[in-house]
């Protein structure tokens, strides 16, 4: 979707605000939100792409206004409701509705280290022939899907060179919508900065993005 | 916040917008605990892992090893995920890693324009500026301006390579080893490696 989250190349979003000796979490609620998102994700009812897309669905003006962990909290509540783990009535009342308690096995403290260490690999072993070889010139397709995509707007329609073949990866555009993993070849594509941004860009510079085969045409 | 919390919406397009996050999170945690969905001790363990165990000191060890061990550096640049795992780091939000190396003529800069992808096992959780709209929007179109804002003026002739983390491949920059550090051991070198240098906004 062409949302405000797709920010690459936009102007007017302010100065970069740095904080010396920034703590990992600024407040207790940020830390609890972070942990709730990870603990809830461990049920496996949604995936990282669905989680990202849920945050992209936050209306643009709110997305720009909200802090990072407010967006995480907003996304989490929607995923909990969509997954029927909680109801909107429960979110309002903060109490379990009579008869709705679901006894999912909660993630236990003793499982946390192994969960983090394992992670969730996104490569798949299915044999998918590579359409593009290293050094191939490719054009990012002019796609404007209304759902989730990882093809940034600034790259669409532009030509670059394949500089790496990362093998076969889960396709976020389908996975985010629970339409299956549809694994595809993933390539690193290098775009000259001048190709993306015009003559004002430094001719030496480049921007590389990791792009799925379905995002690309030969050029 | 002065914003309606969105309570009472129940159509599919509804979007929950927390008005007072501190209160809302507390209430949500209580609800999930009451429903048996969350164990508060697991939340403590998750927070503890990123507050104390998983952070940029891990990445600094990887960089220092690369600086002192050419065979390790070669492995790191060829298969970063495995080479980083040799030091015991990997997993969540670093399942697939790529390492890029600064040289006197090449400077690398990492961003995630679409969200906030960052290599957690080696750098921990990202600082706010990395996740912010100003950095995400400008790093790709004006990397040299962004670097200047961070106090880094590149020599003329240096090529800037920006890496936009659009897939589940997380990037770590190996900065140049500082001059005059030939006598330092790996552990001492690791102390010189900053988080910002491993993102590429510092040297």
Contacts between the chains, C-beta under 8 A, distances in Angstrom:
chain1	res1	chain2	res2	distance
A	5	B	114	6.1
A	5	B	115	6.6
A	6	B	113	7.0
A	6	B	114	5.9
A	7	B	113	5.5
A	7	B	114	7.7
A	7	B	133	5.8
A	7	B	136	4.5
A	7	B	137	4.2
A	8	B	111	7.9
A	8	B	113	3.4
A	8	B	114	7.7
A	8	B	136	7.0
A	8	B	137	6.5
A	8	B	139	7.9
A	8	B	140	4.4
A	8	B	141	7.1
A	8	B	164	6.6
A	9	B	113	8.0
A	9	B	137	6.7
A	9	B	140	5.9
A	9	B	141	4.4
A	10	B	133	7.8
A	10	B	137	4.1
A	11	B	137	7.2
A	11	B	138	7.9
A	13	B	133	4.1
A	13	B	134	5.0
A	13	B	137	4.8
A	13	B	138	7.7
A	14	B	133	6.9
A	14	B	134	4.7
A	15	B	134	6.0
A	15	B	149	7.3
A	16	B	129	5.2
A	16	B	132	6.7
A	16	B	134	4.6
A	16	B	135	5.2
A	16	B	138	7.5
A	16	B	146	6.8
A	16	B	149	5.6
A	16	B	150	7.8
A	17	B	128	7.3
A	17	B	129	6.0
A	17	B	132	6.8
A	17	B	134	7.4
A	18	B	127	7.5
A	18	B	129	5.1
A	18	B	150	7.7
A	19	B	127	7.2
A	19	B	128	6.5
A	19	B	129	7.5
A	22	B	127	5.1
A	22	B	128	6.5
A	24	B	50	5.8
A	24	B	51	5.0
A	24	B	55	7.3
A	24	B	124	6.5
A	24	B	125	5.6
A	25	B	47	7.1
A	25	B	51	6.7
A	27	B	22	6.8
A	28	B	22	7.5
A	29	B	21	5.4
A	29	B	22	4.2
A	29	B	25	4.4
A	29	B	26	7.1
A	31	B	47	4.6
A	31	B	51	7.4
A	32	B	25	5.0
A	32	B	26	7.4
A	32	B	29	5.8
A	32	B	43	6.3
A	32	B	47	7.6
A	33	B	21	7.2
A	33	B	25	5.2
A	34	B	46	7.2
A	34	B	47	7.0
A	34	B	50	7.4
A	34	B	125	7.5
A	35	B	42	7.6
A	35	B	43	3.8
A	35	B	44	7.7
A	35	B	46	4.1
A	35	B	47	5.1
A	36	B	25	7.1
A	36	B	28	6.7
A	36	B	29	6.2
A	36	B	32	7.0
A	36	B	38	6.7
A	36	B	43	6.6
A	38	B	46	5.2
A	38	B	92	7.9
A	39	B	38	5.5
A	39	B	39	7.7
A	39	B	42	5.4
A	39	B	43	6.0
A	39	B	46	6.4
A	40	B	32	7.5
A	40	B	37	7.4
A	40	B	38	7.3
A	43	B	37	7.9
A	48	B	168	7.5
A	52	B	114	7.8
A	52	B	115	5.5
A	55	B	115	7.2
A	57	B	15	6.4
A	58	B	15	5.9
A	58	B	17	7.5
A	59	B	15	6.4
A	62	B	3	7.6
A	62	B	15	7.4
A	62	B	17	5.7
A	64	B	133	6.5
A	65	B	3	7.9
A	66	B	17	7.4
A	67	B	21	7.7
A	68	B	116	7.2
A	68	B	128	6.8
A	68	B	131	5.0
A	69	B	21	7.0
A	70	B	17	7.9
A	70	B	18	5.7
A	70	B	21	5.3
A	73	B	18	5.1
A	73	B	21	5.9
A	73	B	24	6.5
A	73	B	25	6.1
A	73	B	28	7.5
A	74	B	15	6.6
A	74	B	16	5.2
A	74	B	17	5.7
A	74	B	18	6.1
A	76	B	28	7.7
A	77	B	16	4.1
A	77	B	18	7.7
A	77	B	28	6.9
A	78	B	15	6.7
A	78	B	16	5.7
A	80	B	32	7.9
A	81	B	16	7.7
A	85	B	35	7.6
A	85	B	37	6.1
A	86	B	31	6.5
A	86	B	32	7.4
A	86	B	35	7.1
A	88	B	7	7.8
A	88	B	8	7.9
A	88	B	9	7.3
A	88	B	10	5.1
A	88	B	14	7.6
A	90	B	31	5.9
A	91	B	7	7.3
A	91	B	16	6.9
A	91	B	28	7.4
A	91	B	31	7.5
A	92	B	7	4.9
A	92	B	8	7.1
A	94	B	27	4.0
A	94	B	28	7.7
A	94	B	30	6.3
A	94	B	31	5.4
A	95	B	31	6.9
A	95	B	34	7.1
A	96	B	31	6.7
A	96	B	34	5.2
A	96	B	35	5.1
A	100	B	35	7.9
A	101	B	34	7.6
A	101	B	35	4.9
A	101	B	36	6.6
A	102	B	35	6.2
A	102	B	36	7.4
A	102	B	37	7.0
A	103	B	36	4.8
A	104	B	36	6.8
A	104	B	37	5.4
A	106	B	36	6.2
A	106	B	37	5.7
A	106	B	38	5.3
A	106	B	39	4.3
A	106	B	42	6.7
A	107	B	38	7.5
A	107	B	39	6.4
A	107	B	42	4.6
A	108	B	39	5.5
A	108	B	41	7.4
A	108	B	42	5.6
A	109	B	39	6.5
A	109	B	41	4.0
A	109	B	42	4.7
A	109	B	44	6.8
A	109	B	45	4.3
A	111	B	42	7.2
A	112	B	42	5.7
A	112	B	45	4.0
A	112	B	46	5.6
A	112	B	49	6.5
A	113	B	45	7.5
A	113	B	49	7.1
A	115	B	92	7.3
A	116	B	46	7.8
A	116	B	49	5.9
A	116	B	54	7.3
A	116	B	91	5.2
A	116	B	92	4.5
A	117	B	90	6.9
A	117	B	91	4.3
A	117	B	92	7.7
A	118	B	91	5.7
A	118	B	92	7.8
A	119	B	90	6.9
A	119	B	91	3.8
A	119	B	92	4.4
A	119	B	93	7.0
A	119	B	94	6.9
A	119	B	95	4.3
A	120	B	92	7.5
A	120	B	95	6.3
A	121	B	95	4.8
A	121	B	96	7.3
A	122	B	95	6.2
A	122	B	96	6.5
A	122	B	167	7.9
A	122	B	168	4.0
A	123	B	96	6.7
A	150	B	114	6.3
A	150	B	166	4.7
A	150	B	167	6.3
A	151	B	166	7.5
A	152	B	113	5.5
A	152	B	114	6.1
A	152	B	164	6.6
A	152	B	166	6.4
A	154	B	113	7.6
A	154	B	140	6.4
A	154	B	141	7.5
A	164	B	98	7.9
A	166	B	96	7.4
A	166	B	167	7.2
A	166	B	169	6.1
A	169	B	96	8.0
A	169	B	167	6.3
A	169	B	168	6.5
A	170	B	168	7.6
A	172	B	167	7.8
A	186	B	167	5.5
A	186	B	169	7.6
A	188	B	169	7.9
A	190	B	161	8.0
A	193	B	160	7.8
A	193	B	162	7.9
A	196	B	140	7.5
A	196	B	141	7.6
A	197	B	141	5.4
A	201	B	141	7.9
A	202	B	144	6.6
A	202	B	160	6.9
A	204	B	157	7.7
A	204	B	158	7.6
A	204	B	159	4.2
A	204	B	160	7.1
A	205	B	143	6.6
A	205	B	144	7.7
A	205	B	159	6.5
A	205	B	160	4.5
A	205	B	161	7.4
A	205	B	162	7.2
A	206	B	159	7.6
A	206	B	160	7.7
A	206	B	161	5.5
A	206	B	162	7.0
A	207	B	140	5.0
A	207	B	162	4.5
A	207	B	163	8.0
A	207	B	164	6.1
A	208	B	161	6.7
A	208	B	162	7.0
A	208	B	163	5.3
A	208	B	164	6.9
A	209	B	164	4.5
A	209	B	166	4.6
A	210	B	164	8.0
A	210	B	165	7.5
A	210	B	166	5.1
A	210	B	167	3.7
A	210	B	169	5.2
A	211	B	166	6.7
A	211	B	167	7.6
A	212	B	167	7.5
